[in-house]
Amino acid sequence: MPAPRDWTDDHVERWLPVLPDLDPDVEGTVTRAMLLTKHLRRARERSLKATGLERHEFDTLHKLAGRRGRATPSELAGDLGLAPASVTGRLDALEHRGFVRRTPSAADRRRVDVRWTSAGEKAWREALGMLGHEEERLLGVLSKAERGQLSALLRRVMVEAERDEAGRDRPT
């Protein structure tokens, strides 16, 4: 029984007569990676819309989550790749919604600590859960061993891509 076909199979077939030196595996892999990225972006936007979070709110809460729900504004600015003033505006809005709380640092009175509230953590987890469900659905067509193999192969490709990006920031 032949393997199921996707849109990219037709795309590659159309281009092979035009570009006879085209490597169908490279073209197929790159095209599928781009389409999968678009699909996951759309899924992310749907999860944000369903939970009432704006993208920048989710991104800020996500970076805060990566620091176990507590960070300084300058740490968040670095994690987000933003100027501190931009983070201040984000924190103002998140605080207004009850998702974060800023308090003077006990260690240094000149510093402020940002902590997410239970409402902020709940909103982040809800949006993340919806997106995670879609990721699991898609990758669920692969066995655990296949997922590990795919991850290892993509790591090798990304190590090469990151070597090209030396001196530039990694994606946030």
Secondary structure, DSSP 8 states (H G I E B T S, - for coil): ------HHHHHHHHHTTT-TT--HHHHHHHHHHHHHHHHHHHHHHHHHHHHT--HHHHHHHHHHHTTTTEE-HHHHHHHHT--HHHHHHHHHHHHHTTSEEEEE-SS-TT-EEEEE-HHHHHHHHHHHHHHHHHHHHHHTTS-HHHHHHHHHHHHHHHHHHHHHTTTS----
